[in-house]
Amino acid sequence: MQEDFSSIQKWRLLLGKAAENPEDKTELSAEANAMDECLGALYNQNDGQAGLGDSSPQLNRWLGDIRKYFPAPLVQIMQKDAFDRLGLEEMLLEPELLESLEPNVELLSTLLSLNKVIPEKTRETARLLVQKVVEELKRKLENPLRQAVKGALNRSVRNRRPRHKEIDWLRTIQLNLKHYQQDYKTVVPERLIGSGKKGQSLKEIILCVDQSGSMGSSLVYSSIFGAVLASLPALRSQMIVFDTEVVDLSAYMQEPVDLLFGTQLGGGTDINKALAYAQKSIRSPQNTTIVLISDLYEGGDSQALLQRVAQLKKTGVQLISLLALNDQGAPIYDRDMAQKFAQLGSPAFACTPQQFPRLIAAALEKKDIHHWLNQEGISPK
């Protein structure tokens, strides 16, 4: 928005032409009129305005106009409303229209749901859009996760009885500053801090992600975090996606764009089958964390799923159940199953991308997840 509008003009734009008094019309500038047309085409379909229709040139012009007159966050909302209200998913099948869209996580989710029907002429444009969003998200999210994991791994292998060559002198001095001896002008360490052999405590993280339709944005963020985890040599990382079948995409973890195009949003859900697959690949249960990202609607054997969760917990595996990994909060989920997971020691909760690095650090350090939830102000479901 380039100019300042009066309160009456703002209300007129907000309420639309239908709210206007025919005898006392609000005067709008040329820019405000253009904005009014953009809004009316989308939201005022019953007041005689033309609407968006199904003409590609008309849609393309509208997409260009909303980017011209509205800030990016509002553009993204209007694009989503166009998909939801007017059924314009076919917009995504035309390369010219795709190029006019403002890339965002929601758009990626829609693209992924149409992955198998996108024509060849549009696929490269779609791929470029996915890559743009992935790179932007990775720039924001990579360093916090990398630092959190490295710090957690260093702390998890800390040795309280180190040999001389294993002593971490900086941490030892910091810990023992209170024992500084003024007479000798030195620190007399009461406790030595060192690092053990990292090879003895190799940590494993398995991302197990539901491909059902509601999990689109969670799948996008999972792919970004998966790429970062896979780049850390001190971790063994896997990524499994599932509906009624299980697909191991671990080989694509360092290429999140390829990984996302290997998914298939929609379909049923068999969580037990996915966890069974993950269980077979576990080498050291005590050093393994499974992050299950799912709304917990089990389409398979619910009793077998609960038995599987109990078995994993008994062997020492840390199972974290995320109902969503996005900025939008928890989706609709199976409350009864979430409660049963909690009773088995795996509380289910939603997590934002900003909280995820701290969650993984807590898991690697084997901290109590209930305590971590309290620290973060998150209520388990």
C-alpha positions in Angstrom: 0.0 0.0 0.0 1.7 3.2 -1.2 -0.6 5.9 0.2 -2.3 6.6 3.5 -6.1 6.2 3.6 -8.6 7.7 5.8 -10.5 5.5 8.3 -13.7 5.7 6.1 -11.7 4.6 3.1 -10.2 1.7 5.0 -13.6 0.5 6.2 -14.9 0.8 2.6 -12.1 -1.4 1.3 -12.6 -3.9 4.2 -16.4 -4.2 3.8 -16.6 -4.1 0.0 -18.9 -2.4 -2.4 -22.0 -4.1 -1.0 -21.6 -2.1 2.2 -21.6 1.3 0.4 -24.5 3.7 0.6 -25.6 4.5 -3.0 -26.5 8.0 -2.0 -23.2 8.7 -0.2 -20.4 6.9 -2.0 -16.9 6.9 -0.6 -14.5 8.6 -2.9 -11.5 6.3 -3.6 -8.2 7.2 -5.2 -7.0 5.4 -8.3 -4.8 3.1 -6.2 -7.7 2.4 -3.7 -10.0 1.6 -6.6 -7.4 -0.9 -8.0 -7.2 -2.5 -4.6 -11.0 -2.6 -4.3 -11.2 -4.4 -7.6 -8.6 -7.0 -6.5 -10.5 -7.6 -3.2 -13.9 -7.6 -4.9 -12.8 -10.2 -7.5 -11.9 -12.6 -4.8 -14.3 -11.9 -1.9 -17.4 -10.3 -3.5 -18.6 -13.0 -5.8 -22.3 -12.3 -5.2 -22.5 -8.5 -5.8 -22.3 -8.4 -9.5 -18.5 -8.0 -9.8 -16.7 -10.0 -12.5 -14.7 -12.3 -10.2 -11.6 -14.2 -11.3 -13.3 -16.6 -13.6 -11.1 -19.3 -15.3 -9.3 -17.2 -17.8 -5.5 -17.5 -17.5 -4.7 -14.0 -18.6 -7.3 -12.6 -16.1 -5.9 -14.7 -13.3 -2.3 -13.7 -14.2 -3.3 -10.0 -14.2 -5.0 -10.4 -10.8 -1.9 -12.1 -9.3 0.3 -9.3 -10.6 -2.1 -6.7 -9.2 -2.2 -8.1 -5.7 1.6 -8.2 -5.6 1.6 -4.6 -6.7 -0.9 -3.2 -4.2 -0.5 -5.5 -1.1 2.4 -6.5 1.1 3.8 -10.1 0.8 2.0 -11.6 3.9 -1.4 -10.4 2.6 -0.5 -11.6 -0.9 0.0 -15.1 0.5 -3.3 -15.0 2.3 -5.2 -13.9 -0.8 -3.5 -16.6 -2.9 -4.6 -19.2 -0.4 -8.1 -17.8 -0.2 -8.3 -18.0 -4.0 -7.4 -21.7 -3.9 -9.8 -22.4 -1.0 -12.8 -20.3 -2.1 -12.7 -20.5 -5.8 -11.1 -23.9 -6.4 -8.3 -22.5 -8.5 -5.8 -25.4 -8.1 -5.7 -25.5 -11.9 -3.7 -22.2 -11.6 -0.8 -24.4 -10.5 -0.8 -26.3 -13.8 0.1 -23.3 -15.9 3.8 -22.2 -15.9 2.8 -18.6 -16.6 0.6 -18.5 -13.6 3.0 -20.3 -11.4 5.6 -17.6 -12.1 3.2 -15.0 -10.9 2.7 -16.6 -7.4 4.4 -15.5 -4.2 6.3 -18.5 -3.0 5.5 -19.7 0.5 5.1 -22.8 2.6 1.4 -23.1 1.9 1.9 -22.9 -1.8 4.5 -25.6 -1.5 2.0 -27.8 0.3 -0.5 -27.3 -2.5 2.1 -28.0 -5.1 3.1 -31.2 -3.4 -0.6 -32.4 -3.2 -0.8 -31.9 -7.0 2.7 -33.4 -7.6 1.6 -36.4 -9.6 -0.7 -34.5 -11.9 1.5 -31.5 -12.7 2.2 -31.6 -16.5 5.8 -31.8 -17.7 5.7 -28.3 -19.1 5.0 -26.9 -15.6 7.2 -29.2 -13.5 10.4 -27.2 -13.9 8.6 -24.0 -12.9 7.1 -25.8 -9.9 10.6 -27.1 -9.0 12.1 -23.6 -9.1 9.4 -22.3 -6.8 10.0 -25.2 -4.4 13.7 -24.6 -4.5 13.3 -20.9 -3.8 11.2 -21.5 -0.6 13.5 -24.3 0.5 16.6 -22.2 0.2 14.9 -19.3 2.1 13.8 -21.5 4.9 17.2 -23.2 5.1 18.9 -19.9 5.5 16.7 -19.1 8.5 16.6 -22.5 10.2 20.0 -24.2 9.4 22.3 -22.4 11.9 20.0 -22.6 15.0 19.6 -26.4 14.5 23.3 -26.9 13.7 24.4 -25.0 16.8 21.8 -26.7 19.0 22.8 -30.2 17.9 26.5 -29.6 18.2 26.1 -28.2 21.7 24.0 -31.1 22.8 26.4 -33.7 21.4 29.3 -32.0 23.1 27.5 -32.0 26.4 26.2 -35.6 26.0 29.7 -37.0 25.7 31.2 -34.9 28.5 33.4 -37.0 30.7 33.6 -36.2 34.5 36.7 -38.4 34.9 38.8 -37.5 31.9 42.3 -38.6 31.2 44.8 -35.7 30.9 44.5 -35.6 27.1 40.7 -35.5 27.3 40.4 -32.5 29.7 38.5 -29.6 28.3 40.5 -26.8 30.0 38.3 -23.9 29.1 35.2 -25.5 30.6 37.1 -26.9 33.6 38.4 -23.4 34.4 35.0 -21.8 34.0 33.4 -24.4 36.3 36.1 -23.9 39.0 36.6 -20.1 39.0 35.0 -20.1 42.5 38.0 -22.1 43.7 40.5 -19.4 42.6 43.4 -19.2 45.1 44.5 -15.6 45.6 47.7 -16.6 47.4 48.8 -18.8 44.5 47.1 -16.8 41.7 45.7 -19.9 40.2 42.6 -22.0 40.0 42.6 -25.3 41.9 40.1 -27.4 40.0 37.8 -29.4 42.2 36.2 -31.1 39.2 37.7 -31.9 35.8 35.5 -31.7 32.6 36.5 -33.6 29.5 35.1 -35.2 26.4 34.7 -38.9 25.9 35.1 -40.8 22.7 32.4 -39.6 20.4 32.3 -42.8 18.5 31.0 -44.5 21.6 27.9 -42.4 21.7 26.8 -41.9 18.1 23.3 -40.5 18.2 20.6 -41.6 15.8 17.6 -39.5 14.7 14.8 -40.9 12.6 12.2 -38.5 11.2 9.0 -40.4 10.6 6.6 -38.1 8.7 2.9 -38.6 7.9 2.0 -37.8 4.3 -1.7 -37.3 4.9 -3.1 -34.1 3.4 -3.2 -32.0 6.6 0.6 -32.5 7.1 1.8 -30.6 4.1 3.6 -27.7 5.8 5.0 -30.1 8.4 6.5 -32.2 5.6 8.1 -29.1 4.1 9.8 -28.1 7.4 10.8 -31.7 8.1 12.7 -31.9 4.8 14.6 -28.7 5.7 15.6 -30.0 9.2 16.3 -33.4 7.7 18.8 -31.9 5.3 20.6 -30.1 8.1 20.7 -33.2 10.3 22.0 -35.3 7.5 24.9 -32.9 7.0 26.2 -33.5 10.6 28.7 -36.4 10.6 28.3 -37.0 14.3 24.7 -38.0 13.7 23.1 -40.9 11.9 19.9 -39.6 10.4 17.0 -41.1 8.5 13.8 -39.8 7.0 10.8 -42.0 6.5 7.5 -40.8 5.0 4.4 -42.8 5.1 0.7 -43.2 4.3 -0.6 -46.8 4.0 2.9 -47.6 2.6 6.3 -46.6 3.9 9.0 -44.9 1.8 12.5 -44.4 3.0 13.8 -41.1 1.6 17.1 -41.1 3.7 19.2 -41.1 0.5 17.6 -37.8 -0.5 17.9 -36.0 2.9 20.7 -33.7 1.7 18.6 -32.7 -1.3 15.3 -31.5 0.2 13.8 -30.4 -3.2 14.3 -34.0 -4.5 13.0 -35.3 -1.2 9.8 -33.2 -1.4 9.1 -34.3 -5.0 9.5 -37.9 -3.8 6.5 -37.5 -1.4 2.8 -38.0 -2.1 0.5 -36.0 0.1 -3.0 -37.5 0.7 -4.2 -41.0 1.2 -4.6 -43.2 4.3 -2.3 -43.7 7.3 -0.6 -46.7 8.8 1.6 -45.4 11.7 2.3 -48.8 13.1 3.8 -49.9 9.8 6.0 -46.8 9.7 7.3 -47.3 13.2 7.9 -51.0 12.5 10.1 -50.1 9.6 12.0 -47.5 11.7 12.5 -50.1 14.5 14.2 -52.5 12.2 16.9 -50.0 11.4 17.7 -49.0 15.0 21.3 -50.0 16.0 21.5 -48.6 19.5 18.1 -48.0 21.1 19.5 -46.0 24.0 21.0 -43.5 21.6 18.0 -43.3 19.2 15.4 -40.7 19.0 12.3 -41.2 16.7 10.5 -38.0 15.8 7.0 -39.0 14.7 5.2 -36.2 13.0 1.5 -37.2 12.6 -2.0 -36.2 13.5 -2.2 -39.7 15.0 -5.2 -40.9 13.1 -4.3 -44.5 12.7 -5.8 -46.2 9.7 -4.2 -49.6 10.6 -4.3 -51.6 13.8 -4.5 -49.1 16.7 -3.8 -51.7 19.3 -0.7 -52.9 17.5 0.4 -49.3 17.3 0.2 -48.8 21.0 2.0 -52.1 21.6 4.7 -50.9 19.3 5.1 -47.6 21.1 5.3 -49.4 24.5 8.0 -51.8 23.0 10.1 -48.9 21.6 10.0 -47.1 25.0 10.9 -50.3 26.8 14.0 -50.7 24.7 15.2 -47.2 25.5 14.2 -45.4 22.3 13.1 -41.8 22.8 9.8 -41.3 20.9 8.7 -37.8 20.4 5.2 -37.3 18.9 4.6 -34.0 17.1 1.1 -33.3 15.9 2.5 -30.5 13.7 5.8 -28.9 12.8 4.7 -25.5 11.6 3.7 -22.0 12.7 0.0 -22.6 12.6 -0.5 -24.7 15.8 -1.9 -28.2 16.1 -4.2 -29.4 13.3 -7.2 -31.6 13.9 -5.8 -34.8 15.6 -6.9 -38.0 17.3 -7.3 -36.8 20.9 -7.8 -40.3 22.2 -4.7 -41.6 20.6 -2.7 -38.6 21.8 -3.8 -39.3 25.4 -2.8 -43.0 25.1 0.6 -42.0 23.7 1.1 -39.7 26.7 0.2 -42.5 29.1 3.0 -44.6 27.4 5.5 -41.8 28.0 5.3 -40.0 24.7 3.4 -36.8 25.1 2.0 -35.4 21.8 2.2 -31.7 21.1 2.7 -29.2 18.3 6.0 -27.6 17.7 7.1 -24.5 15.8 10.1 -24.5 13.5 11.8 -22.1 15.9 11.3 -24.5 18.8 12.4 -27.6 16.9 16.2 -27.1 17.3 15.8 -26.8 21.1 13.6 -29.9 21.1 16.2 -31.9 19.3 19.0 -30.7 21.6 16.9 -31.7 24.6 16.2 -35.2 23.1 19.9 -35.7 22.3 20.8 -34.9 25.9 18.1 -37.3 27.2 16.3 -34.5 29.0 12.9 -35.0 30.4 10.5 -33.9 27.6 7.8 -32.9 30.1 10.3 -30.6 31.7 11.2 -29.2 28.3 7.6 -28.6 27.5 7.1 -26.6 30.7 10.2 -24.5 29.9 8.8 -23.7 26.4 5.3 -23.0 27.7 3.9 -25.8 25.5 0.8 -27.8 26.7 0.8 -31.5 25.6 -2.4 -32.5 24.0 
